Amino acid sequence: MKRAILLPVVAVLALAASAAAQLGLASRRAAASPALAEGAFAALGAFRSVLAEVVWFRADRLQAEGRYVELAQLASTLALLEPHTPEVWSFAAWNLAYNVSVMMNAPEDRWRWVEASIRLLRDEGLKVNPREPELYRELAWTFELKIGANLDSAAPYYRKMWAETVRDVRRRGAWEELGMEPMRMMAVERFTGFDDWTNPQLSAIYWALKGIDSASGRDRRALEMIVRQAMVIYSKNMKEQT
């Protein structure tokens, strides 16, 4: 009898391990489709919530032990199990940008993890949760603080890489690659009086303002604060360049 009860649980855990292995490190997650994978996990039925609890427990242990690269891989499975839970995406993105990245010595290696965090939120999390203020806030913070401030010794390199990315996209007129809408960008320019999209603070403003569209209460106030702070930092950058 006990064996009969344990077999489905073992199967679920085996599936989790298999999924994590197949998805690989979170830096490669942009190639995956959460919507399609969610359908596969839906076949687990009632065991899906059980598996999510197991994965969350394991994630907490890995975080407590400082095993952030393993945590990044596990977060891939967690995001597929609970794609409509914003905390999952915020948790995974924060880990990539602030924990895993600083474990790397070379700035270019750090940037790959920070960029993976941006892609995770922008290209995956917001695709399945387009009206979740928490994800807009996390994405805006990444541009404002991780890239646009000097909290990380590699921040100047992040800004250099972001500027190169923006120039390439602008040259090709491919703003959709950055998840940005030209009409909304023009509205942001009119609102702020700023137009240098190579400055990460303007991206912080863009995503915060977009999040405000579906935010209220505390979420709205947090996003409005990001807008104000990013505008101050942008203005300061302009003065330093003159």
N, C-alpha and C positions, 0 to 999 in steps of 0.2 A: 504493500500500500504506500509506504513512504517513498519507495522508488518511483511509483507511478506519479506521485505529487511532484517529486524533484525533477523528473525528466523535462517537463515543459519549461521550468525555470532555467535549467541548464541550457536548453535550446535557445531561450531568449538571450541569456548571457553570451552564448556562443555567437548569436547573430550580432549582438552589439560589438563584440570583439572583431568580427568579420567586417562589419560596416566601418568601424574606425580604421582598420587596416587598409581597406579599399579606398577610403577617402583621403588618407595620407595626412600630412601636415597641413595646417590651416592656411599656409601660404599658397597652397594650390587649390583652395576651395572655390576660387572664381570659376573654375572649369566645371564645377558641379551644379546641378539644378535642384534646389531645395524642394520645389513644388513636385517634381517627379519622384524624388526620394521619399517625400512625405507619403505619397501613395503606396510605396513599397512598405513603409513602416506601418501604415494603417492596417495592413494584413495581420499585425500582431493582436489587434483587438484589445481586450482588457489587459493583456500583458504589457501594452505600450506604456501605461502609466507606472506599472511596476518597474519596468526597465528604466524609465526616466528617473525614478527615485534612486535606483542603484547607481546610475551614471552621475547624478548630482552628488551622491555620497562620495563616490570615487573622486569627483572633481574637487570637492572640499578637501579631501585628504591630500591630493596632489598639490593644491594651492598651499596648504599648511606646511607641506614638506618642501616647498619651493621648486617643485618639478614642473616648471612652466611649459617646457616644450611638449612634454607628455600631455599636459593639461590642454594645450592648444589642439592636439590631435583628438582628445576626448571631446572637446567642445564641438567638433564637427558632428559627432553622433548626437550630442545633446540638442544642437540646433535643428537637426532633422526630426528628432523626437517631439520637440515642442517649438515648432517654427513660429507659432503665433503668440509666444511668450516673449515680450520685449527684453526681459531681464536676461534671457539666454544669450541674445545677440550682444547686449551691452557687456555682459560678463566676458564673453569670448573676445570681443573687440578690445576691451580694456587690457585683457591679458596679453594680447598680441602687441599692442602699441606700447604698453608701459612695463610689462614684465619680461616677455620673451626678447623684445628688441634690445634692451639694455644688457642682455647676456652676451651680445655679439660685440666684438672689438672694433671691427671695421665699420665706418659710417655707412658704406654701401650695403652691408649686411643688415644693419639696423633699419635702413630705409625700406628694405624689402618687407620686413615685418610690419612697419608702420603703414606702408602702402596696402599690405594684406588686410590690416584692420579697417582701413578706409573702404576697400572693395567689399569686405564682409558686410559692413553696415549699408553702404550705398547700393551695391549691386545685388545683394541677397536679402538682408534683413528688411530693408525698406520696400523691396519688391513684394514681399508677402505681408508686410505691415505698413502700408503707405500712410496711415493716419496715426502712428504711434509717436507722440512727442518725445518720448525717452530716446528713441533712436536718432531723431534729428538733433537732440541735445548732445548725445554722445559724439555724433559725427562733427557737429559744430565745434565742440570742445577739442576734438583732435586737431582741427585746423588752427583754432585759436591758441591752444596751449602747447600741444606736442610739437607742431610744426612751426607755429608763429611766434612762440616764446622761446626762452633759452633755458628751459627746465632740463634739457638733455644736451650734453656736450656736442652731440651730432646734429643739433637743430639747424645750424647754418647749412649743413649739407642737405638736410630735408628740404629747406627752402629753395636751395639751388635746384634740386631734382623736381620739386613741384613747379617751379618757374619754367623749367625745360618742358615739362609735361604740358603745361598750359600753352606755351608758345607753339608746340607741335600741333596741339588740338586746334588752336586758333588758325594756324596756317592752313589746315585742312578743312576747317569749318565743321569739325566733328565733335561739337560740344556734348552730343548724346553719349559719347564714350565716358564722360565724367558725370553722367546723369543730370546734366544741366540743360535748362530750356532758355534759348536766346531771349524770348519775350520776358521771361521772369528776370533774367539777368539785366535787361534794360530797365525794368522796374526797380531793381535793387540799386542800379546806378543813379536813377533819378532820386530815389529816397536818400541815399547816402552822399551823393556828389562825388563818389569814388568810381574809378573805372579801370584800375590796374588789377586784373585778375591773376597776375602772377603773384600778388601778395596774398598769402593764405588767409589773412583776416577777412578778405572780401568773400572768400568761400565760406568762412565761419558765419558771416552775416547772411549769406544766401541760404544756407541750410537752416539757420535759426529762424529766419523769417518764414521759410516754407513750413517749418514745424509749427509756428504760431497759428497758421491757418486752421489747425485741428487741435489746438491746445487751449486749456482753460486753467484757472486757479494757479496752483503752485508751478505746474509745468509751464504755463504761459509766462509767469514772472521770471522763471529761470532762463527761458529763451530770450526774453526781452533784455535781461541782464547781459547775456552773451553778446547781443547786438550792440549794446552800449559800450561794453568793454572792448569789443573788436574795433569799433569805430575810433575809440581813443587810441588804441595801439596803432591802427592804420595811420591816423593823423600824426602820431609821434614818428612813425617810420618815414613819412613824407618830409617832416622837418629835418630829420637826420640826413636825408639824401640831398637836401638843398644847401 
